[in-house]
Amino acid sequence: MLREFRVLLVLGAVACSGKDDDDTDGDDTSGGADGADGADGADGADGADGTDTAPDTGGGFPADPSPLTLTVSGALSQTLVFDQPTCSNPTGSSNLRVFWRGSSHVFVLKVELLGTFTGAGAYTSAEHGARASLQEEAGGSGYYFIAGPTDTVEMDVAGYDREALQAWGSFSVSGMADTSGGTITLSPQPIPIWCPTFN
């Protein structure tokens, strides 16, 4: 009988120790709450923030800003409306030329980069040779004003799409002068760059 009692005690101890092991496993499962740290993997969504580092396209090609009304003051005093933008960026060339003409006059406003255009970015007369001019084409009085060495031309090409043949942004010019020393200013500024295609 004593022997049977001992056998029962041993069996009970084994059964109890098996139950403790199961509980410990259960603790491991709750320790699996560490697995909830896997929710840190959701931090991978931060990777989606990587899209924030994508190049800024300027929100895509903007709407036509014309008609564009500019006031010319100084040696020439006129209000000019420009509604005919054209642009030139020959394939394989590092030139960009932007022209504004108007259907009610023969003035052309031009801003250009010759040999220094590399795509979207900021360009200046001092660093990149940006230049601007206002002149009358055939049928006018021959007015011709150009930004000189003491004038500043700043171009901000906000977007450039070589495949779609488009560019957009703005430019400003501090002043222009003619060959006789007459000077003019343009307002308001900055002036839009809008190239729906390149000729």
KOLLUMDO-97258 format. One record per residue: residue number from 1; chain; x, y, z of N, C-alpha, C, CB in turn. Coordinates in Angstrom, 2 decimals, padded with zeros to 5 digits. Atoms other than C-alpha are relative to their C-alpha. Last residue first. Glycine has a CB too. Layout:
// KOLLUMDO-97258
NUM_A_X_Y_Z_X_Y_Z_X_Y_Z_X_Y_Z
...
// end
This chain:
// KOLLUMDO-97258
199_A_-000.09_-000.09_001.47_009.85_074.49_-081.27_001.38_-000.47_-000.45_-000.26_001.47_-000.48
198_A_-001.22_-000.65_000.48_009.44_073.28_-077.69_000.01_-000.02_-001.52_001.28_-000.69_000.57
197_A_-000.79_000.85_000.89_006.01_072.53_-076.21_001.25_000.77_-000.38_-000.83_-000.42_-001.27
196_A_000.84_001.18_000.23_003.59_073.85_-073.59_000.64_-000.97_-000.99_-001.37_000.43_-000.51
195_A_-000.36_000.63_001.30_006.41_076.14_-072.43_-000.85_-001.25_-000.20_001.53_-000.35_-000.06
194_A_001.05_000.99_000.30_005.31_078.51_-069.68_000.25_-000.53_-001.40_-001.44_000.61_000.13
193_A_-000.58_000.80_001.08_007.88_080.68_-067.90_-001.02_-001.11_-000.25_001.47_-000.60_000.38
192_A_000.08_001.46_000.22_005.89_083.17_-065.87_000.86_-000.50_-001.14_-001.43_-000.40_-000.26
191_A_000.73_000.19_001.25_007.14_086.67_-064.97_-000.02_-001.51_-000.29_000.68_000.82_-001.19
190_A_-000.66_000.67_001.11_008.23_087.33_-061.38_-000.96_-000.22_-001.18_000.58_-001.33_000.45
189_A_-000.93_001.11_000.12_007.38_090.19_-061.37_-000.18_-000.91_001.22_001.47_000.49_-000.11
188_A_-000.51_000.64_-001.21_004.74_092.84_-061.92_000.98_-001.14_-000.33_-001.16_-000.54_000.85
187_A_000.77_000.45_-001.16_006.21_094.92_-063.38_-001.36_-000.51_-000.47_-000.16_001.15_001.04
186_A_001.24_000.70_000.30_009.01_095.66_-065.83_-000.71_-000.38_001.29_000.27_-001.26_-000.86
185_A_000.31_001.07_-000.95_011.81_098.20_-065.53_-001.35_-000.60_-000.39_-000.03_000.52_001.49
184_A_001.39_000.33_-000.28_013.37_100.38_-068.20_-000.08_-001.04_001.10_-000.71_-000.52_-001.27
183_A_000.28_001.21_-000.79_016.66_102.13_-068.85_-001.51_-000.18_000.20_000.70_000.07_001.37
182_A_001.34_-000.03_-000.59_017.87_104.57_-071.50_-000.29_-001.31_000.71_-001.06_000.28_-001.08
181_A_-000.07_-000.15_-001.45_021.64_104.43_-071.96_-001.36_000.13_000.67_000.82_001.19_000.34
180_A_-000.21_-001.42_-000.32_021.68_105.10_-075.70_000.05_000.25_001.51_-001.11_000.83_-000.62
179_A_-001.36_-000.42_000.37_022.25_101.42_-076.53_000.28_001.47_000.33_000.23_-000.23_-001.48
178_A_-000.23_-000.02_001.45_019.15_100.37_-074.61_001.39_000.55_-000.29_-001.09_000.85_-000.72
177_A_-000.46_-001.28_000.56_018.92_099.30_-070.97_000.12_-000.11_-001.51_001.36_000.41_000.63
176_A_-000.58_000.15_001.34_017.15_096.62_-068.95_000.41_001.38_-000.49_-001.01_-000.68_-001.00
175_A_000.13_-001.13_000.91_016.18_096.19_-065.30_000.63_-000.31_-001.34_000.64_001.25_000.60
174_A_-000.03_-001.25_-000.76_016.04_093.91_-062.27_-000.17_001.23_-000.88_001.29_000.12_000.78
173_A_-001.13_-000.79_000.51_014.93_090.88_-064.24_-000.04_001.36_000.69_-000.06_000.15_-001.57
172_A_000.07_-001.42_-000.36_012.68_088.13_-062.91_001.25_000.68_-000.54_-000.13_000.20_001.54
171_A_-001.27_-000.72_000.02_011.93_084.62_-064.11_-000.25_001.44_000.43_000.66_-000.05_-001.40
170_A_000.12_-001.46_000.05_009.25_081.98_-063.66_001.38_000.63_-000.10_-000.75_000.54_001.25
169_A_-000.66_-000.66_-001.12_008.55_078.26_-063.82_-000.22_001.50_-000.08_001.49_-000.33_000.02
168_A_000.78_-001.06_-000.65_007.49_075.85_-066.54_000.76_000.54_001.20_-001.38_-000.52_000.43
167_A_-000.75_-000.61_-001.11_008.94_073.44_-069.07_-000.88_001.09_000.60_001.39_000.57_-000.48
166_A_000.60_-001.07_-000.79_007.40_071.04_-071.58_000.95_000.50_001.07_-001.30_-000.49_000.64
165_A_-000.42_-001.27_000.60_008.52_068.75_-074.40_-000.65_001.19_000.70_-000.34_000.03_-001.49
164_A_001.24_-000.71_000.36_006.51_065.78_-073.04_000.30_001.33_-000.69_-000.86_000.24_001.24
163_A_000.84_000.89_000.81_009.64_063.60_-073.13_-001.28_000.70_-000.46_-000.35_-001.26_000.78
162_A_-000.58_000.13_001.34_011.99_066.39_-072.00_-000.89_-000.87_-000.90_001.42_-000.61_000.08
161_A_000.32_001.35_000.46_009.80_067.28_-069.03_000.47_-000.13_-001.45_-001.54_-000.30_000.13
160_A_-000.50_000.21_001.36_011.06_070.28_-067.06_-000.25_-001.45_-000.39_001.53_000.36_-000.12
159_A_000.22_001.33_000.55_009.61_071.75_-063.90_000.47_-000.09_-001.44_-001.48_-000.37_000.09
158_A_000.58_000.88_-001.03_010.31_074.64_-061.55_-000.21_-001.41_-000.50_-001.31_000.57_000.49
157_A_000.68_001.00_000.82_012.68_076.45_-063.91_-000.52_-001.07_000.97_000.95_-000.62_-001.12
156_A_000.33_001.18_-000.81_013.51_079.40_-061.66_-000.81_-000.94_-000.88_-000.79_000.40_001.30
155_A_000.97_000.94_000.56_015.29_082.08_-063.65_-000.20_-001.16_000.97_000.46_-000.52_-001.39
154_A_000.12_001.23_-000.77_017.05_085.11_-062.18_-001.11_-000.85_-000.60_-000.27_000.30_001.50
153_A_001.04_000.87_000.54_018.33_088.00_-064.28_000.01_-001.29_000.82_000.22_-000.30_-001.54
152_A_000.06_001.39_-000.47_020.26_090.75_-062.52_-001.18_-000.72_-000.65_-000.12_-000.05_001.53
151_A_001.36_000.51_-000.25_021.28_094.03_-064.11_000.05_-001.47_000.40_-000.90_000.20_-001.25
150_A_000.36_-000.38_-001.37_024.75_095.60_-063.76_-001.42_-000.45_000.36_000.13_001.51_000.18
149_A_-000.91_000.58_-001.00_026.15_093.74_-066.77_-000.38_000.34_001.44_001.40_000.48_-000.25
148_A_-001.44_-000.24_000.12_023.15_094.64_-068.92_000.81_-000.61_001.12_000.26_001.47_-000.04
147_A_-000.60_-000.03_-001.33_019.63_093.28_-069.27_001.51_000.11_-000.15_-000.39_-001.27_000.83
146_A_-000.56_001.26_-000.45_018.55_094.14_-072.80_000.57_000.16_001.41_001.08_-000.51_-000.97
145_A_-000.56_-000.11_-001.36_016.36_096.81_-074.34_000.48_-001.38_000.42_-001.06_000.55_001.02
144_A_-000.73_001.21_-000.40_015.56_097.18_-078.04_000.67_000.25_001.35_001.07_-000.40_-001.08
143_A_-000.46_000.00_-001.40_013.02_099.58_-079.48_000.71_-001.32_000.30_-001.19_000.22_000.98
142_A_-001.37_000.47_-000.18_012.94_099.40_-083.29_000.52_000.07_001.42_000.90_000.77_-000.87
141_A_-000.92_-001.13_000.05_009.89_101.58_-083.87_001.45_-000.40_000.24_-000.40_001.04_001.02
140_A_-000.04_-000.90_-001.15_007.64_098.68_-084.73_000.98_001.13_-000.20_000.35_-000.76_001.26
139_A_001.25_-000.74_-000.09_006.64_096.85_-087.90_-000.06_000.96_001.16_-001.14_-000.94_000.09
138_A_000.37_-000.76_001.21_009.30_094.18_-087.72_-001.36_000.67_000.16_-000.03_-000.93_-001.22
137_A_-000.33_000.69_001.24_010.12_093.10_-084.15_-000.49_000.86_-001.18_-000.65_-001.43_-000.03
136_A_001.05_-000.04_001.00_010.16_095.38_-081.17_000.48_-000.72_-001.25_-000.41_001.46_-000.32
135_A_-000.25_-000.70_001.26_012.45_094.40_-078.35_-001.23_000.00_-000.89_001.17_-000.63_-000.74
134_A_001.30_-000.42_000.51_012.49_093.36_-074.72_000.28_000.78_-001.27_-000.82_000.86_001.05
133_A_000.09_-001.18_000.86_015.49_091.42_-073.45_-001.46_000.28_-000.36_000.84_-000.20_-001.28
132_A_001.37_-000.37_000.35_016.57_088.87_-070.87_000.02_001.25_-000.86_-000.86_000.21_001.27
131_A_000.16_-001.35_000.51_019.76_086.99_-070.08_-001.43_000.25_-000.44_000.97_000.26_-001.15
130_A_001.40_-000.27_000.33_020.82_084.00_-068.02_-000.12_001.44_-000.49_-000.94_-000.24_001.24
129_A_000.17_-000.79_001.22_024.60_083.60_-068.22_-001.44_000.21_-000.42_000.73_-000.66_-001.11
128_A_000.36_000.85_001.14_024.76_080.75_-065.72_-000.21_000.77_-001.30_-001.24_-000.77_000.31
127_A_-000.59_001.34_-000.01_026.45_082.12_-062.61_-000.24_-000.80_-001.27_-000.55_-000.75_001.15
126_A_-001.38_000.04_-000.49_025.98_085.89_-062.81_000.63_-001.37_-000.14_000.05_000.43_001.44
125_A_-000.86_-000.63_001.00_022.87_085.93_-065.00_001.46_-000.12_000.42_-000.38_001.48_-000.20
124_A_-000.17_-001.45_-000.12_021.17_083.47_-062.72_000.90_000.53_-001.11_000.59_000.37_001.38
123_A_-001.06_-000.52_000.86_019.73_079.96_-062.95_000.07_001.51_000.16_-000.23_-000.40_-001.49
122_A_-000.13_-001.46_-000.06_017.65_077.94_-060.50_001.21_000.43_-000.82_000.12_000.49_001.47
121_A_-000.96_-000.57_-000.93_016.62_074.37_-061.27_000.01_001.52_-000.06_001.38_-000.53_-000.29
120_A_000.60_-000.79_-001.08_014.75_072.07_-063.60_001.06_000.49_000.96_-001.06_-000.84_000.75
119_A_001.26_000.51_-000.52_016.81_070.93_-066.57_-000.54_000.89_001.10_000.17_-001.43_000.51
118_A_-000.13_001.43_-000.30_020.45_071.29_-067.63_-001.29_-000.62_000.54_001.11_-000.22_001.01
117_A_001.25_000.59_-000.50_020.45_074.70_-069.31_000.15_-001.51_000.17_-001.16_000.31_-000.96
116_A_-000.07_000.31_-001.43_023.95_076.19_-069.52_-001.25_-000.66_000.55_000.28_001.25_000.77
115_A_-001.10_000.91_-000.36_024.79_076.48_-073.22_000.08_-000.37_001.46_001.27_000.60_-000.39
114_A_-000.72_000.54_001.15_022.65_079.54_-073.85_001.17_-000.85_000.48_000.51_001.14_-000.92
113_A_-001.23_000.61_-000.51_020.04_080.30_-071.23_000.68_-000.63_-001.20_-000.29_-001.07_001.14
112_A_-000.68_001.16_000.56_017.26_082.61_-072.33_001.23_-000.43_000.77_000.39_000.28_-001.41
111_A_-000.97_000.39_-001.03_014.61_085.18_-071.47_000.65_-001.29_-000.50_-000.68_-000.19_001.43
110_A_-000.76_001.25_000.11_012.68_087.00_-074.20_000.89_-000.19_001.22_000.84_-000.02_-001.29
109_A_-000.76_000.09_-001.25_009.94_089.60_-074.31_000.68_-001.35_000.00_-000.93_000.20_001.28
108_A_-000.28_001.36_-000.47_008.75_090.29_-077.86_000.87_000.10_001.25_000.69_-000.87_-001.11
107_A_-001.08_000.20_-000.97_007.09_093.54_-078.87_000.16_-001.49_000.29_-000.29_000.79_001.32
106_A_-001.10_000.77_000.61_005.03_093.65_-082.06_001.21_-000.14_000.93_000.43_000.66_-001.31
105_A_-001.22_-000.80_000.18_001.68_094.67_-080.57_001.09_-000.87_-000.59_000.47_000.62_001.35
104_A_000.35_-001.40_000.20_-001.95_093.53_-080.12_001.21_000.92_-000.18_-000.82_000.48_001.17
103_A_000.77_-000.15_001.24_-001.49_089.76_-080.57_-000.33_001.45_-000.31_-001.29_-000.81_000.08
102_A_001.39_-000.40_-000.20_001.27_089.71_-077.98_-000.71_000.19_-001.34_-000.09_001.28_000.83
101_A_000.45_-000.99_000.99_004.60_087.91_-077.82_-001.46_000.34_000.29_000.17_-000.55_-001.47
100_A_001.38_-000.44_-000.18_006.37_086.10_-074.97_-000.29_001.06_-001.06_-000.24_000.57_001.44
99_A_000.47_-001.23_000.65_009.48_084.10_-075.80_-001.45_000.28_000.40_000.11_-000.11_-001.54
98_A_001.41_-000.19_-000.28_011.42_081.50_-073.78_-000.42_001.36_-000.56_-000.30_-000.09_001.54
97_A_000.45_-001.34_000.34_014.78_080.22_-074.96_-001.51_000.07_000.18_000.40_000.38_-001.47
96_A_001.43_-000.17_-000.24_016.53_077.22_-073.42_-000.34_001.46_-000.30_-000.39_-000.40_001.48
95_A_000.59_-001.33_000.11_019.92_076.04_-074.67_-001.48_-000.05_000.39_000.16_000.57_-001.43
94_A_000.11_-000.50_-001.37_021.75_072.89_-073.54_-000.46_001.46_-000.01_001.36_-000.14_000.75
93_A_-000.57_-001.32_-000.27_021.11_071.21_-076.88_-000.14_000.35_001.48_-000.68_001.07_-000.87
92_A_-001.44_000.11_-000.10_020.66_067.50_-077.61_000.68_001.33_000.31_000.55_-000.54_-001.27
91_A_-000.47_001.30_-000.49_017.12_068.08_-078.80_001.52_-000.05_-000.02_-000.59_-001.15_-000.85
90_A_-000.30_001.03_001.00_016.51_071.79_-079.37_000.54_-001.29_000.63_001.02_000.53_-001.00
89_A_-000.98_000.82_-000.71_015.00_073.73_-076.45_000.35_-001.17_-000.92_-000.56_-000.51_001.39
88_A_-000.93_000.78_000.80_012.93_076.57_-077.91_001.00_-000.71_000.91_000.74_000.90_-001.02
87_A_-001.26_000.39_-000.65_009.87_078.14_-076.38_000.84_-000.84_-000.95_-000.27_-000.76_001.31
86_A_-000.67_001.05_000.77_006.76_080.02_-077.48_001.35_-000.28_000.66_000.19_000.41_-001.51
85_A_-001.29_000.54_-000.44_004.26_082.05_-075.47_000.54_-001.04_-000.97_-000.14_-000.62_001.39
84_A_-000.51_001.01_000.94_001.56_084.08_-077.26_001.38_-000.50_000.44_000.08_000.59_-001.44
83_A_000.88_001.17_-000.01_-000.65_086.08_-074.90_000.46_-001.10_-000.95_-001.41_000.42_-000.35
82_A_-000.65_001.12_000.69_001.43_089.09_-073.88_-000.91_-001.23_000.11_001.43_-000.29_000.61
81_A_000.66_001.27_-000.30_-000.36_092.34_-073.00_000.64_-001.08_-000.86_-001.55_000.09_-000.27
80_A_000.01_001.01_001.07_001.81_095.44_-072.90_-000.68_-001.28_000.47_001.44_-000.30_-000.46
79_A_000.59_001.18_-000.60_001.36_098.59_-070.84_-000.18_-001.00_-001.14_-001.37_000.31_000.73
78_A_001.12_000.68_000.67_003.73_101.25_-072.04_-000.54_-001.11_000.88_000.43_-000.55_-001.36
77_A_001.12_000.09_-000.94_006.36_103.76_-070.93_-001.22_-000.57_-000.72_-000.33_001.40_000.61
76_A_001.19_000.40_000.75_009.72_103.40_-072.64_-001.12_-000.17_001.03_000.23_-001.33_-000.84
75_A_-000.23_-000.55_001.33_012.74_105.21_-071.23_-001.13_-000.36_-000.96_001.34_-000.50_-000.56
74_A_-001.34_-000.54_000.21_011.36_104.38_-067.80_000.11_000.62_-001.37_001.07_-001.09_000.17
73_A_-000.22_-001.36_-000.49_008.40_102.10_-067.10_001.43_000.44_-000.24_-000.33_000.10_001.50
72_A_-001.39_-000.38_000.29_007.04_099.01_-068.83_000.15_001.46_000.41_000.36_-000.21_-001.53
71_A_-000.19_-001.45_000.12_003.86_097.64_-067.28_001.47_000.28_-000.19_-000.55_000.74_001.26
70_A_-001.19_-000.58_-000.62_003.24_093.97_-067.96_000.02_001.51_-000.23_001.28_-000.65_-000.55
69_A_-000.09_-001.45_000.17_-000.07_092.20_-068.64_001.20_000.54_000.77_-001.30_000.69_000.46
68_A_-000.93_-000.54_-000.98_000.05_088.41_-069.16_000.15_001.51_-000.27_001.38_-000.73_-000.07
67_A_-000.83_-001.13_000.41_-002.88_086.90_-071.00_000.78_000.58_001.17_-000.86_001.09_-000.64
66_A_000.33_-001.16_000.83_-001.75_084.28_-070.32_-001.52_000.24_000.01_000.51_-000.20_-001.45
65_A_000.09_-001.24_-000.79_-000.93_082.05_-067.35_-000.38_001.23_-000.82_001.32_000.25_000.68
64_A_-000.51_-001.13_000.78_-001.78_078.81_-069.23_-000.16_001.30_000.80_-000.74_000.11_-001.38
63_A_000.91_-000.59_000.99_-002.50_076.17_-066.59_000.67_001.19_-000.68_-001.34_000.43_000.67
62_A_001.04_-000.94_-000.45_000.37_074.43_-064.83_-000.89_000.49_-001.15_000.65_001.20_000.68
61_A_000.03_-001.14_000.91_002.28_071.27_-065.85_-001.16_000.94_000.35_-000.13_-000.49_-001.46
60_A_000.40_000.26_001.37_002.65_069.03_-062.83_-000.09_001.27_-000.82_-001.33_-000.71_-000.02
59_A_001.43_000.24_000.08_002.63_069.80_-059.11_-000.49_-000.27_-001.41_-000.72_001.17_000.56
58_A_000.68_-001.29_000.07_006.08_071.40_-059.18_-001.50_-000.18_-000.16_000.55_000.82_-001.15
57_A_000.30_-000.31_001.40_007.66_068.10_-060.10_-000.73_001.32_-000.12_-000.82_-001.11_-000.63
56_A_001.20_-000.82_000.11_009.33_067.78_-056.72_-000.22_000.38_-001.45_000.12_001.27_000.87
55_A_-000.20_-001.33_000.57_011.83_064.93_-056.79_-001.32_000.74_-000.15_000.70_-000.09_-001.34
54_A_-000.01_000.03_001.46_010.85_062.04_-054.51_000.17_001.42_-000.53_-001.29_-000.64_-000.56
53_A_-001.32_-000.42_000.47_011.83_062.47_-050.86_000.09_-000.04_-001.52_001.08_-000.87_000.61
52_A_-000.16_-001.42_-000.25_008.24_062.46_-049.68_001.33_000.51_-000.53_-000.11_000.29_001.50
51_A_000.59_-000.69_001.14_007.81_059.09_-051.36_000.13_001.50_000.18_-001.47_-000.40_-000.18
50_A_-001.03_-000.14_001.02_010.28_057.78_-048.79_-000.55_000.73_-001.22_000.54_-001.36_-000.41
49_A_-000.44_-001.39_-000.05_007.58_058.46_-046.24_001.06_000.26_-001.05_000.52_000.36_001.39
48_A_000.88_-000.71_000.92_006.21_055.15_-047.43_000.34_001.47_000.01_-001.49_-000.22_000.36
47_A_-000.63_000.11_001.29_009.23_053.74_-045.70_-000.83_000.71_-001.05_000.21_-001.47_-000.38
46_A_-000.83_-001.19_000.11_007.66_055.10_-042.58_000.73_-000.02_-001.33_000.99_000.09_001.16
45_A_000.84_-000.97_000.70_005.12_052.43_-043.28_000.74_001.31_-000.11_-001.34_000.19_000.73
44_A_-000.38_000.10_001.40_007.98_050.17_-042.29_-000.84_000.94_-000.83_-000.14_-001.44_-000.50
43_A_-000.86_-001.14_000.22_007.15_051.47_-038.86_000.51_-000.01_-001.43_001.17_000.01_000.99
42_A_000.87_-001.00_000.60_004.40_048.92_-039.21_000.77_001.29_-000.18_-001.25_000.23_000.86
41_A_-000.15_000.16_001.44_007.24_046.53_-038.56_-000.89_001.00_-000.73_-000.33_-001.44_-000.43
40_A_-000.99_-001.00_000.36_007.05_047.97_-035.10_000.29_-000.08_-001.48_001.30_-000.19_000.81
39_A_000.79_-001.13_000.47_003.92_045.86_-035.04_000.92_001.15_-000.30_-001.06_000.41_001.04
38_A_000.03_000.13_001.45_006.48_043.10_-034.80_-000.85_001.10_-000.60_-000.54_-001.39_-000.43
37_A_-001.02_-000.93_000.45_006.84_044.44_-031.31_000.11_-000.07_-001.52_001.36_-000.30_000.65
36_A_000.75_-001.20_000.34_003.58_042.58_-030.93_000.96_001.10_-000.38_-000.90_000.45_001.18
35_A_000.28_000.12_001.42_005.89_039.61_-031.07_-000.81_001.20_-000.46_-000.75_-001.33_-000.31
34_A_-001.19_-000.57_000.63_007.06_040.83_-027.74_-000.17_-000.06_-001.49_001.28_-000.73_000.45
33_A_000.38_-001.41_000.13_003.47_040.13_-026.85_001.21_000.75_-000.51_-000.49_000.58_001.36
32_A_000.18_-000.24_001.43_004.82_036.67_-027.59_-000.54_001.40_-000.23_-000.94_-001.05_-000.62
31_A_-001.26_-000.64_000.36_005.88_036.88_-023.97_000.00_000.28_-001.48_001.21_-000.88_000.38
30_A_000.24_-001.39_-000.38_002.20_036.23_-023.55_001.28_000.78_-000.22_-000.48_000.12_001.48
29_A_000.93_-000.54_000.98_002.95_033.17_-025.59_-000.31_001.44_000.35_-001.30_-000.84_-000.06
28_A_-000.77_-000.33_001.18_006.03_032.51_-023.54_-000.90_000.64_-001.04_000.69_-001.24_-000.57
27_A_-000.68_-001.25_-000.31_003.88_032.73_-020.46_000.80_000.45_-001.21_000.91_-000.15_001.23
26_A_001.00_-001.05_000.12_001.62_030.11_-022.02_000.62_001.34_000.28_-001.17_-000.25_000.95
25_A_000.18_-000.22_001.43_004.65_027.97_-022.54_-001.01_001.12_-000.22_-000.46_-001.29_-000.71
24_A_-001.18_-000.76_000.41_005.39_028.45_-018.86_-000.10_000.30_-001.47_001.30_-000.78_000.32
23_A_000.19_-001.39_-000.43_001.84_027.45_-018.10_001.16_000.84_-000.46_-000.15_000.08_001.53
22_A_001.00_-000.57_000.89_002.26_024.29_-020.19_-000.21_001.47_000.35_-001.33_-000.78_000.09
21_A_-000.65_-000.23_001.28_005.50_023.52_-018.36_-000.97_000.66_-000.97_000.52_-001.31_-000.59
20_A_-000.83_-001.19_-000.15_003.72_024.02_-015.04_000.68_000.33_-001.32_001.06_-000.19_001.10
19_A_000.90_-001.13_000.02_001.05_021.54_-016.14_000.79_001.29_000.10_-001.02_-000.10_001.13
18_A_000.46_-000.16_001.37_003.68_018.96_-016.99_-000.89_001.21_-000.12_-000.73_-001.25_-000.48
17_A_-001.12_-000.64_000.71_005.27_019.50_-013.55_-000.36_000.19_-001.45_001.29_-000.83_000.13
16_A_-000.11_-001.42_-000.38_001.89_018.85_-011.96_001.13_000.69_-000.75_000.24_000.13_001.51
15_A_001.15_-000.70_000.56_001.33_015.62_-013.88_000.08_001.48_000.30_-001.31_-000.58_000.54
14_A_-000.22_-000.10_001.44_004.83_014.42_-013.09_-001.12_000.79_-000.64_000.11_-001.41_-000.64
13_A_-001.07_-000.98_000.20_004.34_015.21_-009.41_000.27_000.21_-001.47_001.29_-000.45_000.71
12_A_000.56_-001.34_-000.27_000.98_013.44_-009.37_001.05_001.06_-000.25_-000.52_000.10_001.45
11_A_000.87_-000.33_001.12_002.50_010.36_-011.01_-000.59_001.40_000.16_-001.12_-001.02_-000.12
10_A_-000.87_-000.24_001.15_005.31_010.31_-008.45_-000.83_000.42_-001.20_000.83_-001.27_-000.33
9_A_-000.71_-001.27_-000.24_002.87_010.69_-005.54_000.87_000.35_-001.21_000.87_-000.10_001.28
8_A_000.98_-001.09_000.19_000.60_007.95_-006.94_000.68_001.36_000.17_-001.17_-000.14_001.00
7_A_000.23_-000.06_001.45_003.57_005.57_-007.25_-000.95_001.14_-000.30_-000.56_-001.34_-000.53
6_A_-001.17_-000.64_000.59_004.53_006.39_-003.66_-000.18_000.16_-001.51_001.27_-000.81_000.29
5_A_000.08_-001.42_-000.36_001.00_005.61_-002.46_001.16_000.77_-000.62_000.01_000.17_001.54
4_A_000.99_-000.60_000.88_001.05_002.30_-004.33_-000.10_001.49_000.25_-001.36_-000.65_000.19
3_A_-000.57_-000.04_001.33_004.28_001.38_-002.55_-000.96_000.67_-000.98_000.36_-001.40_-000.47
2_A_-000.96_-001.10_-000.03_002.87_002.29_000.79_000.62_000.18_-001.37_001.10_-000.24_001.06
1_A_000.83_-001.18_000.00_000.00_000.00_000.00_000.86_001.23_000.00_-000.94_000.01_001.19
// end
